[in-house]
């Protein structure tokens, strides 16, 4: 069996006293990972699952002293260097599948259950998600949503994004971030809101002008499902004039307006919303619409799964580095389960992994 994730994590230092370690770090990481893959959402459940799977685990590692207790796992994860664990994760994720010309969505999520008793300190992670592959590529912890601006370049610097398309919501629409993306050989699609008021106003005025709007290429998509009808119309324009007005935006080539009209099939209620985007891609409305739509995969797939399937928001791991390290393990488990081509939801796969050693072997061998 392949050791998979464990090999890149050799970069994680073990600060315990040499010669007094009962449970080696690789065994601790494997114990935790197997527990989470098999449906465990806290340390006690991880201990329970791993104890039942001890014979199976010994196919990977010796486990001469058995399974570490929940208390021991908790203490070790509080002390682990999360930056080193993130580095190991990124190296492992990069080895899973070479990235093609796909959209990598970058967005943040707060783990509400990690909030301290005084109301502060909830873990906020910015993640990079390969929308076509359905895999988390890396993450970076920040103090709060406002600090995503500094975290996003640091996250992108850890990844090989050459040839991909980076999509970020309005918080990450920053000149330095756009420049970093272009310098690394990638393209960007960035949302515009009030935080870039000058760009936003220029875009709004451009598309409001009938003469300018008439020069745009258009793409229209109609979706029916989930109890509603949604029509999305994308107007795309060459942004050379905008790049001249704002030369600090490196690589700027196109401007897009995407209008979403939603009709509730039951009540008939309608909503209409227009959002604006800048991009280093050519003004191809289909490509821009596809990129924006792909971006929401990080919300609809990754974040939803972490909340609903992994119950992340109710996880009470709070002290020291434990929340951040445990979040990385959840991302590893997500990737392992997502990469499996078996039928069934991720919830069912977690159940199957807990009761079927052969299926569990299939997951980890891959």
Secondary structure, DSSP 8 states (H G I E B T S, - for coil): ---THHHHGGGS---S-TT--SS-HHHHHHHHHHHHHTT--SHHHHHHHHHHTHHHHTTTS--TT----HHHHHHHHHHS-HHHHHHHHHHHHHHH----S-EEEEEEEEEGGG--TTS---EEEEEEEETTTTEEEEEEEESSGGGHHHHHHHHHHTS--TT-EEEE-GGG--HHHHHHHHHTT-EEEEEE-GGGHHHHHHHHHHHHSHHHHHTSEEEEEEEEETTEEEEEEEEEEE-HHHHHHTTTSTT--EEEEEEEEEEETTT--EEEEEEEEEESS-S-HHHHHHHHHHHTHIIIIIIHHHHHTS-GGG----STTHHHHHHHHHHHHHHHHHH---SS-HHHHHHHHHH-HHHHHHHHH-
